[in-house]
């Protein structure tokens, strides 16, 4: 953790968490990466970065592959920003099922 980083604790439905972790694992992310991407996009756009309403028609506008591509693009943008700033990048080791920070020099710090 960076000196300016803080820990945030949230409560979510167990099934939602497990499904989200599976998706993020498939994308090479962990929960921290995904939440940071969401927060960064919300701040950049000064609002929720997707429509929030009771009319779910917008969801039908993108297929699963398109949603995945949009998400991947946001992830790569977040990683690129951190690399340009020389900051460590949160990653997930699928084999050991552990999160780690990848430092600019390529070294890893497991958390």
Protein Blocks (a to p, Z undefined) as FASTA:
>chain_A
ZZkbccddddddfklmmmmmmmmmmnopafklmmmmmmmmmmmnopafbdcdfblklmmm
pcfklmmmmmmmmmmmmmmmmmmnopacddddfklopacdddfkopacdZZ
